[in-house]
Amino acid sequence: LLLSVDSDEDRVKEFLRPLMRQLQVEKPAAVQLLTMRCFVNLFRHEIGAKVALEHFGEILTRTSESLPISPKSNLKQAHASLLLNFAIAARKYG
């Protein structure tokens, strides 16, 4: 079954909505880490990277604001991976 690009893009956008809701300082660190890793993994596919680039302002703002004052190293690494993926995708698709 082949899906059209439009439906794939719509599915990625639908996937983003609940993820954005999970980015809150009050959420447990495990939820924040899982959410951040989901954003990082969006970049594994061209459509995911392009949709993430369309929403980069909101994603970066929410991920940065959701970080605790002293995040653990795994959360710092996930955030750094997200920033790196944005930089690579911006150069490749932007």
HELIX and SHEET records of a PDB file:
HELIX    1   1 VAL A    5  GLN A   22  1                                  18    
HELIX    2   2 ALA A   29  LEU A   42  1                                  14    
HELIX    3   3 GLU A   46  GLU A   54  1                                   9    
HELIX    4   4 PHE A   56  SER A   66  1                                  11    
HELIX    5   5 SER A   73  TYR A   93  1                                  21    
END                                                                             
